Structure formats: structure tokens, C-alpha cells
Amino acid sequence: MKADLYDSFAESYAAENDSSLLNAYYERPAMIALAGDVEGHRILDAGCGSGPLSAALIAKGAIVTGFDSSAAMLDLARQRLGDSADLWLADLSKPLPFADHSFDDVVSSLVLHYLEDWLSPLAELRRVLKPGGRLILSVNHPTVSVITQPDEDYFAIRQYSEDYEFDGEPAVLTFWHRPLHAMINAFISAGFRLVTVSEPGPSPDTPQELLPPRILNGEKTAFLSFIFFVLGTD
């Protein structure tokens, strides 16, 4: 996805991200839980957006550096984080402006699914991680496309677009679908070790009014949107 397109709806996306079911009560709590105790960890937030995950990690004692390819999103992150994080304008599809072995952990929240090529970005993230470091990431769950795009090939790496509404404003996002085996093979090819695969439900703190009826009725399989990975470098 082009950064200037994200610039066009940065404020409405950030507002939605701060309070929505999928972001505030599902994806972000899951990422924070997978990160665990990060007191004193140097963490790179790869694709930090407006900075909500960075803020949560800072609150847990992490020393955070963040980057994003959208200047508008980065401006919102600076407003949120002030001097508490080191923020950079950078693109994950290009070499990153950080030295080798700079970070204990990298978090990448709903970013990789915008990219056709995963090998170069994953290699860069591994380069900046210290030995024994972790990459914690989330992406669109590959099986969702079986439901939303039943006529498309699940096994193909292919581009697709979806209509969204962020804080009342329409937007179109374009992603790259990958089957699960292609994701895992990319991780292994970049030199990572698979530590954890997670398919969590929404946070127990989710306000009832945000939950869809199928969840309220106890249907555990009704909630499927993202998939989460913890990858190791050792």
C-alpha cells in the first residue's frame, strides 16, 4: 500500500484504531500479551502508525523506536508519544536506517500483508535484532479469504482490495493474500525460528456493545480476523 494513500485518511484511521473492536480490543491486546515482560527492552515498532502499540509498550517499561512510511501517520505518532519514542520516516520494503543487532524485540502490527515481497523485509528485521531477539507480528488470517473471496485461489499469493469505513470515512485498503505455508516458509527462509502461533479471541475487557451477536451467543469460531506469530533468531 502506498504511504501517500494512507496519508489521505490517517486521522480517521487513527481514531478508529484507538477504539475499535478489531484493533483496541483484539489485535493490540494480543500483541501486548505475546510481548510479555518488556521492561528495559529496546523495541522497534515496525510500521508504528499513529503509535498506540508503542505507547502501550512504553507504559510497560520498553525503550521504543518506531518507524512508518506514512508521514501523516508519523505526525500523529509524534503528537501521541512526544519525546518518549524515537520516531523515523522509513519504508519496510527498503533498507532500514538502523545498525545491526540494535533491538531486543521487533513488533510489526498488521504491516506485512501490504507487501508482495516478504523475504527482504524479514531479512532486514532479522538484521536489526540482537541474537536471541524476537519478531512479534500480526497479519490478516489467510483463511478469512476462503469466506470473503470464495472464488479466489487460497494457495496463490495474490493482491486484493477491500472497502472499509474508518471513523465514518470511507477508504480502500489493498493487501497481499498469502496461504499459511507461504508465510511460514518466508519466516524460515529469512532465518527465523517459529516460536508461537496464536489465534486469540477478543480481550475479556471488550465492551459488550462492541461484540457481534455470534460472539455474545457463545460461538467461539465466529471471531477470526488476524493471525499472530512470535519468531526467534536463535
C-alpha positions in Angstrom: 0.0 0.0 0.0 1.4 3.4 -0.9 2.1 5.7 2.0 0.5 8.7 0.4 -2.8 6.8 0.2 -2.6 6.2 4.0 -1.8 9.9 4.4 -5.2 10.6 2.9 -7.1 9.0 5.7 -4.6 9.0 8.5 -6.7 10.8 11.1 -9.8 8.8 10.6 -7.8 5.5 10.6 -6.1 6.5 13.8 -9.4 7.4 15.5 -10.8 4.0 14.5 -7.7 2.2 15.6 -7.9 3.7 19.1 -11.3 2.4 19.9 -12.4 -0.3 17.5 -13.1 -4.0 18.4 -10.6 -5.3 15.9 -7.7 -3.0 17.0 -8.2 -1.8 20.5 -9.8 -5.0 22.0 -8.4 -7.7 19.8 -5.2 -7.1 17.8 -3.4 -4.8 20.2 -4.1 -6.7 23.4 -2.9 -9.9 21.7 0.4 -8.2 20.6 0.9 -6.9 24.1 0.2 -10.3 25.7 2.7 -12.0 23.3 5.4 -9.4 24.1 5.1 -10.2 27.8 7.5 -8.5 30.2 9.4 -5.9 28.2 10.8 -3.8 31.0 14.1 -2.4 29.7 13.8 -4.0 26.3 14.8 -2.0 23.2 11.9 -2.5 20.9 11.5 -1.5 17.2 7.9 -0.8 16.2 8.0 -1.6 12.5 5.1 0.3 10.9 4.1 2.1 14.1 1.2 4.1 12.5 -0.1 6.7 15.0 1.7 4.9 17.9 -0.9 3.1 20.1 1.2 -0.1 20.4 4.4 1.9 21.0 2.6 3.8 23.8 1.4 0.6 25.4 4.9 -0.9 25.3 6.5 2.3 26.7 4.0 2.1 29.6 5.3 -1.4 30.3 8.9 0.0 30.5 10.2 -0.6 27.0 12.6 1.7 25.2 10.8 2.2 21.8 12.0 3.2 18.4 9.3 3.4 15.7 9.1 4.0 12.0 6.3 4.3 9.4 6.3 5.1 5.7 3.3 7.5 6.1 4.4 11.0 7.1 0.8 11.8 8.2 0.7 8.8 10.5 4.1 9.6 11.9 3.0 13.1 12.7 0.1 11.6 14.7 2.5 9.3 16.5 4.7 12.3 17.4 1.7 14.0 18.9 0.8 10.9 20.9 4.3 10.0 22.1 6.2 13.2 22.3 9.8 12.6 23.3 9.1 9.1 24.8 9.9 7.3 21.5 12.5 7.8 18.7 10.4 8.0 15.5 11.6 7.7 11.9 10.1 8.0 8.4 11.2 4.8 6.8 9.8 2.1 4.5 9.9 -1.6 5.4 10.3 -2.6 1.8 13.7 -0.8 1.7 16.9 -1.0 3.8 16.3 0.3 7.3 18.3 3.2 8.9 19.3 1.1 12.0 22.5 -0.7 12.9 22.9 -4.5 13.1 21.7 -6.0 16.3 20.1 -2.8 17.7 16.9 -4.2 19.2 15.9 -6.9 21.7 12.5 -7.2 20.0 10.7 -6.1 16.9 6.9 -5.7 16.8 5.1 -5.4 13.5 1.4 -4.9 13.8 -0.7 -5.6 10.6 2.0 -4.5 8.2 3.5 -7.3 6.2 0.2 -8.1 4.5 0.6 -4.9 2.5 3.8 -6.2 0.9 4.2 -8.6 -2.0 7.8 -9.5 -1.1 8.3 -10.7 2.4 11.9 -12.0 2.2 13.7 -8.7 2.0 11.7 -7.0 4.8 12.1 -10.1 7.1 15.8 -10.2 6.4 16.1 -6.5 7.4 14.1 -7.1 10.6 16.3 -10.1 11.5 19.4 -7.9 10.8 18.5 -5.3 13.3 17.6 -7.8 16.0 20.1 -8.9 18.6 20.9 -12.6 18.8 18.1 -14.3 20.8 15.8 -11.4 19.9 12.1 -11.8 18.9 9.9 -10.7 16.0 6.3 -10.4 17.1 3.9 -9.8 14.3 0.3 -9.9 13.2 -1.2 -10.2 9.7 -4.6 -10.9 8.1 -5.6 -14.5 8.8 -5.2 -16.4 5.4 -8.3 -18.5 5.9 -10.6 -15.4 6.0 -10.3 -15.1 2.3 -11.9 -18.5 1.9 -15.0 -16.9 3.3 -14.8 -13.4 1.8 -13.4 -14.4 -1.6 -14.7 -18.0 -2.2 -14.0 -17.8 -5.9 -10.3 -16.9 -5.5 -7.4 -19.3 -5.1 -6.4 -19.8 -1.5 -3.0 -21.2 -2.4 -2.0 -18.2 -4.6 0.0 -15.2 -3.5 -2.3 -12.5 -4.9 -3.4 -8.9 -4.4 -6.9 -7.9 -3.4 -8.7 -4.8 -2.2 -11.4 -4.2 0.4 -13.7 -1.3 1.3 -13.5 0.0 4.8 -15.0 2.8 6.9 -12.8 4.4 9.4 -14.5 6.7 12.0 -17.2 7.3 9.4 -14.9 8.0 6.5 -14.7 5.5 3.5 -11.4 4.0 2.5 -10.0 1.3 0.3 -7.1 -1.0 1.5 -5.1 -3.2 -0.8 -3.4 -6.3 0.6 -1.5 -9.4 -0.5 -3.0 -12.7 0.4 -0.6 -15.5 1.4 -1.5 -19.1 2.3 -0.2 -20.2 5.7 2.5 -22.4 4.3 3.9 -19.4 2.3 4.0 -17.3 5.5 5.9 -19.9 7.4 8.3 -20.7 4.5 9.1 -17.0 4.3 9.9 -16.9 8.0 12.2 -19.9 7.8 13.9 -18.6 4.6 14.7 -15.3 6.4 16.4 -17.3 9.2 13.7 -17.1 11.9 12.6 -19.9 14.1 8.8 -20.3 14.7 8.2 -19.9 18.5 4.4 -19.3 18.8 1.4 -19.2 16.5 -1.7 -17.5 18.1 -5.3 -17.2 17.1 -6.8 -15.4 20.1 -10.3 -14.2 20.7 -11.2 -10.7 21.7 -10.0 -9.3 25.0 -12.1 -10.1 28.1 -12.2 -6.3 28.6 -14.2 -5.8 25.4 -17.3 -3.7 26.0 -20.4 -5.9 25.3 -21.8 -3.4 22.8 -18.8 -3.9 20.5 -19.2 -7.7 20.3 -21.1 -9.2 17.4 -24.2 -11.3 18.3 -22.5 -14.6 17.4 -19.8 -14.0 20.0 -22.3 -13.0 22.6 -24.2 -16.2 21.9 -21.0 -18.2 22.6 -20.0 -19.2 19.1 -16.2 -19.4 19.6 -15.4 -19.8 15.9 -17.3 -16.6 15.0 -14.3 -14.4 15.7 -11.5 -14.8 13.1 -9.6 -12.0 11.6 -5.8 -11.9 12.2 -3.1 -14.5 13.0 -0.2 -13.8 15.3 3.4 -15.1 15.3 6.4 -14.9 17.6 9.6 -15.7 15.8 13.1 -16.3 17.3 16.5 -15.5 15.9 18.4 -18.3 17.7 
